[in-house]
Amino acid sequence: MLSNRWSILALLFAVRTGMGLQYEIVPALSPLFMSDFSLNVADIGLLIGIYHAPGAILAFPGGAIAARLGDKRVVLIGLALMIFGELMMAFTDTWSMQIAGRFLAGAGGILLNVVMTKMVADWFAGKEMATAMAIFGNSAIIGIALALVTLPFVAVAGGGHIFASYVIVAYLAVSLFAMAFLYRAPLQGGSIAPRQSFWPERRALWAVLAAGLIYGLYNVGLTTIFGFGPLMLTERGWTIAAASSTTSVVLWVIAFSVPAGGFLADRTRHSPMLLVGGLVGFAVALALSSRVDAMLPAFILLGIMSGIPCGAIMSLPTQVLTLQTRSIGMGIFFTVYYSLQVSGPWFIGHVAKVAGSSQVAFDVGAVLLCTGGLIWFVFRQLANSPIDEKEVKVTS
């Protein structure tokens, strides 16, 4: 069993990287899925988004499930679901079973994401929390980038996307055994969940919903890059390997720009400017990157701009939630986020299908990012409104 919090963080980082790998198999190998199952770009958008569909159901009660069964046990269940879902997709050749397998794998991924975030908080409570969360948050991004770089080559070498699924299953199986034998809860960390649940006051509740919309739209913008970037480049005549590798550059840059943006948001008094300006800058870079020929420098710029607002956005719920309302408030926040992660890629894919070009996906993503910037002004109005503590609801 590991006992040092940094070694625990490294373990959790490695395990969550597998979630990024699994999520990205469809975007990274989208031309192969389209060929094998006679899909169109809207179908690919649906298959991408369905991975997050269980989040709309599981994000809210995820903490309660872990409190009842234990964090480690729920993570192991999540990994088992991810493995089983990936095997369903590998061993079946029907569209309905692809959807079912993707949904099941996503359910495991959601449990993993929600509960492992709490694990990090337990180990780093009162210590280097911001640093630990920034590192942990980058794990899925690293997984997505690794998928873009490696899975196309694996699929080509193995003769199809099925072999890439086997590689992911192997990674997840190793992760399951590593968690089972190496992880333990901290001896002193995290408090026992109270029996009472506290609902946010009405204005705070609306503010959390607005924050969830902003975070969801921001992540839909990110999904546009690695979800439709490879397809856009293959439409221009790029090979699938070259398209995926070039798109992965954005994710590698984000791995540095996200913590940098969070650091700036913490250290300066210009968090609102970083949030709104970052979203608008991200939108402009997204729209421009689909219209230039020099894709490498365009994607590097896109990686820089897309990482800047993340930290400021993630801090929004804490501005309106008290200690008593934080558990339910964050559950609502992530429920909105996952709902948009499901509907956003499908909507963008549908618009791109109607337009007949994947480039349009980048334009739609840019519009959604600007919408997130506008919603921030609604959030600010709600956050600055006086709180009536008598409106806080307490349920047993």
N, C-alpha and C positions, 0 to 999 in steps of 0.2 A: 504494500500500500504506500502511495505517495503521501508525504506529510508537509512538504514545502508549498506555499501558496503559488509560487511561480511555476513550479513543476506541475501543479494541478492545473494552472491556467494553460500551460503548454499542452496538456492532455486534452482539455476541453476545446482548445483551439483546433487541434488535429482532428478530433471527432467531428466538430461542427463543419470543418472543411469538407467532409464527406457530403454534407447536405448541399453545399454549393456545387460539388461535382455532379450529384444526382439531378439537381434542379436544371443544370445547364446542358444535360445530354440532349434534350430536344432542340434548343436553339442551336447548339454547336453542330448537330447532325441533321438540321432541318431539311436540307435537300434529300438526304437518304430517307427520312420519314415520309416526305412528300412522294418520293418515288415508290417506296415499298407499300404504302397504304393508299395511294392515289389521293393525296390531300391537297388542299389549296392553302394560301397564306392565312386565311381566317381559321382553318382547322388547326394550323400550327399555333396561332395565337391562343386558341382554346386549350390546346394541349399544354402550352406553357403555363397559362393561368390556372388550370385546374389543380396544379400542385399546391397552390395556396388556398384552394377552396375550403378545406377543413378548418382553416384558421378562423373563418367567420363563426364557426361553431365551437372550436376548442380553445381559442385564445382567452375568452372570458373565464371559463371554468378551469383552465389549465393549472393555475396555482392551487385550486381546491383539490384537484385530482392528485397532485403531487403531495399535498399535505396529508391526504388520506392513505396513499399507497407508499409514499417515500420518494424523494427526488431520484435517487439512483435507479430504483425499480422502474419508474416511469420512463427514464431515459433509455433503459434497456428495452422496454416495450416499444418505444419509439423507433429504435434502431431495428428491432425485429420486423416492425411494420414496413420500414423503408426497404429492407432486404426482400421481404415477401412481395411487396408491390413491384420492385424492379424485376424480380423473377417472373412475375405475371406478364410483364411487358415483353420480356425476352422469349418466353415459351409460347406466347399466343400470337396469332397473326390476324386477329379481328380488331376492328376499330373500337368496338364497345369494350373489349378487354384491355386495350391500351388506355382508354379513359379510366376504367376501374382500377387498373394497376397504378396509374399515375396518381389517382385520388388517394389510394391506400398509402402509397409512399409519401404523399404530401401530408397525410394525417400523422405519420410517424415523424416527419420533419418538423411539423408544428409543435408537437410535444417536446421534441428535442430543443427547439429554439426557445420556447417559453421557460422550460424548467432549467436548462443550462444557464440561461441568463440569471436566474435566481441563485444557482450554484456559485457563479462568479461573485455575485453580491454577498453571499454568505462568507466566502473566503477573504474578501477584500473590504468587508465592513469596517469603517473607521481608518482605512489605510489608503492605498493608492487606487481608489475606486475609479476615477476618471481615466487613468492610464490603463487599468485592467479592462474596463469596458470598451475603450477604443481599440485595444489589441484584439479582444474577443469579437468585437463587431466586424473586424476585417477578415475573420476566418472564412465566412461564406464568400466574400469577395475573392479571396485567394483561391477558394475552391472553384469558383466560376472561371477565373482566369486560367487555372490549371486545366479545366475541362476544355476551354477553347483552344489551348495549345496542344493538348495531348490526345483528346478523344477522336478528332478526325484522323490522326495517324493510326491510332489503335483500330478504328473502324475499317480503314482501308487495308491495314495489315491482316485483320481478321476476317475480311470479306463481308462486313456489314455492321449495322448498329448493335446487333445482338452481342457481338464480342465485347463492345464497349460496355454493355450492361453487365457482363460477367466481371469485368475489371472493377466496376463500381460496387458490385455485390461483394467482391473480395475485400475491398477497402472497408466497407461497412461491417463486414464480419470481423475483421481485425479490430475495428473500433469497438465493437460490442464486447469482445473479450478483454480489450484494454480497459474499458470502463468497469467491467465486472471484477477484474482482479487488481486494478491499480487505484481506482477512485475510492475515497472515503469522505464523509462529511467532516467539516472542521469541528474540532473539539469544542470550541466556543465560537459560534458564528451564527448570526441570524436569530431572530426571536421566534418563539412559537406563535403560530397564527392565532389570533384571537377568535373567539366564537362569534363575535359580532362583526357584521359587515357595515361599513359606513358609506352611504351614498353621497356623492358631491352635491353641493348646493346647486340650484338650477342654473345660474349663470356660469358657474365653474363647469358644470356638465356640458353645456353648450360650447364652452371654450375648449374642453377636451375633445369634443366631436370635431371642432374646427381644426384643432391641432392634428387629429388623426387624418383628416382630409389632406392637410398640407403634407404630412409625412407619406401618406399613401400616394399622392400625386407625384411627389418627389421620387419615390421608388418606382412608379410607373415610368417616369422619365429614364431612370437607370435601366429598367427592363427593356425599354425601347432600344437601347444601345446594344446590349448583348443578346437580346431576343430577336431583333430584326437586322442588326448590323451585318452578320454573316450572309443573310439572304440578300440584302441589298448589294453587297459586293459580288456575290455569285451571279446576280443578274447583270452585272457589268462585265462578266467574263472571267472573274477570278476563280481559282480552284477553291474547293471547300476548305482545304488545309490553310491556304494563304489567307482566305477571308476570315477564318476563325482566329488565326494567330494574330492578324492585324487588329481585329476587334479586341482581343485580349489585352492589347496595350493600354486601353482605357482603364481596364480593371487593375492593372499593375500600378498605374499612376494614382488611381483612386486610393489604393492601399496606403499611400503617403499623404494625399491631399485631404482625406477624411480626418485623420487625427490632427493634421495641421489646422484645418478649419475649426475643429473643436477647441484646440489650444487657443486660437485667436478669439473665439467666442468667450472663453473663460477669462482670458487675460485682458481683454479690452472692454470698453463700454459701448461697443458698436455692434452688438449682437443682432439687432434688428436690421441694420444695414447689410451685415454679412448674410442674413437670411434672405431678405427680399432681393438684394443685389446679386447674391449668389444664384438664386432661382432664375432671375432674368438673364444673367450671364450664361448659365447652364442652357437656357432655352435658345439663346442666340448661337452659342457654340453648336448645339444640336442641329439647328436649322442650317447653319453654314457647312457643317461637316458632310451633309448629304449633297452638297452642290460644288464641291471642289474635287480636283483630281489628286492632289497631294494628301492622301488619306492618313499617312503616318503622323505628320505634324498636326493635322486636324484632330486626330484622335487623342494625341497627347494633350492638346489644348482642352479637349472635351473632358479628359480625365482630371485635369486641374480644376476646371470650373465646376464640375459635378460634385467634387468633394467638399467644396467650401461651405455650403449651407447645412450640411448634415448635422453637425454638432449643435448648431443653434436651433434647428428644428427639433431634435431629440430633447432639448431642454424645455420646450414649451409646456408640457404637462406639469412639470414641477413648479411652474410659476402660478398655477391655480389650484393645485391639489395639496391638501394638508396631509400630515402623517396618517391620520385616520382614514382619509378618503383615497389614499394613493393606490391601494390594492385594486379596488373596483375601478377607479379612474383609469389606471393603466390597462386593465382588461378591456375597457371600452375603447381606449386609444388603439390597441392592437387589433380589436375586432374591426374597426373602421379601416385600418391599414390593410388587413388581409382581404377584406371585401373588395377593396380597390385593386389589390394585386390579382384578384381573380378576374374582375370585369375589365380592368384597364387593358391588358394585352389582347383580350378578345375584341374589344372595341377598336383598338388601333389596327389589329389585323383585318377586321371587317372593312374599315375605311380604306385600308391599303388595297384590299381585294377589289372593292368597287372602283378605286382609282386606277387599278392595274399596275401599280408600282410600289415596291417596298420603300422607296424614298419618301413616300407620303407618310409612312409611319413615323419618321423623324419629325416631320412638320406637325403632326398631331401631338406627338410627345412634347414639342416645344410649346404648343398652345396650352396643354395641361399644366406644364410647369409655371407658366405665367398666371394661370388660374390659381395655382397654389399661392403665388405671391399676393394676389388680390385677397384671398381668404385670410391671409395674415392680418390684414387691417380689421377684419371682423373679429379675429381672435384678440387683437389688441384692445378693441372696444369692450369686449366681454371681460377680459382680464383686468382692465382698469376700473370696472364697475365695482361698487361696494358690495361686499359679501354679507348676506344676512345669515348668520350662523344658525338662526332658528329654523331655516329651511333645510338644514342637513338632516337627512333621513337615516335612521338607524334601524337595521333589520336583524333579527336573530337568526 
